Amino acid sequence: MTKVIVFGTFDIIHEGHLHLFKQAREYGDFLIVVVARDMVVCEVKGKSPQFDENTRLKNVMALNIADKVRLGCVEDRYQAIAEEKPDIVALGYDQRAFVDRLAEEIDEHVQIVRLAPYLPEIYKSSKLKQP
């Protein structure tokens, strides 16, 4: 079984997210989605998410596209990788947070892939959020 893990805020689920999940699933047969904790979102994006972490978690679960959906870790941003032991870490096309040390934090057999965008000029959370 090939396990693939993706990370994100997933505040407002849109077509870009669905495309990300579908692309990630193509790399393996067990998809794990890690939803960012509220505290981490505030730190990375400089503002609170529109929906709290439990609501965002439930919204991703409701899509029935992932085999496992879980919250990330506040203290160690790479802990989910250590716990889930994926074969592939799939990054969104614009994902920049916590990727600088990613190669150092994972086992050498874990592959890192960058997923392609899906109409980012339309389906980007920052463009879809209400002011």
Disulfide bonds with the S-S distance in Angstrom:
none
